[in-house]
């Protein structure tokens, strides 16, 4: 979430940035989306910054080819 604004129809909206992974495609593609979402649709999620995400591996960043 990157910001808030008053919605025209009342209430608040949050500007949300998220990534969508489409596994149905032959080649996996990630798409970055930015949308205004009505605040009532948002659900708080607690994230521990010390725990790696599911599926994450510890790799030596210096050895990765970008």
URDAVEN-V642895 format. One record per residue. N is the residue number from 1. NEAR is the number of other ideal C-beta (glycine too) atoms within 12 Angstrom. D_LAST is the distance of its C-alpha to the last C-alpha in whole Angstrom. Layout:
((N:NEAR:D_LAST) (N:NEAR:D_LAST))
This chain:
((1:21:27) (2:14:27) (3:16:31) (4:17:35) (5:17:37) (6:14:41) (7:17:41) (8:10:44) (9:11:45) (10:10:45) (11:17:43) (12:20:40) (13:23:36) (14:25:33) (15:20:30) (16:22:27) (17:16:23) (18:18:22) (19:13:20) (20:16:21) (21:15:20) (22:13:22) (23:10:23) (24:9:25) (25:11:23) (26:7:22) (27:9:19) (28:12:18) (29:13:17) (30:13:16) (31:14:19) (32:12:19) (33:15:23) (34:16:25) (35:19:29) (36:24:32) (37:24:33) (38:20:37) (39:22:37) (40:13:39) (41:15:37) (42:19:34) (43:11:34) (44:8:33) (45:8:31) (46:7:31) (47:10:27) (48:8:27) (49:7:24) (50:6:25) (51:9:24) (52:12:21) (53:11:21) (54:7:22) (55:6:20) (56:8:17) (57:10:17) (58:9:16) (59:10:13) (60:8:13) (61:9:10) (62:7:10) (63:8:10) (64:9:6) (65:7:4) (66:5:0))
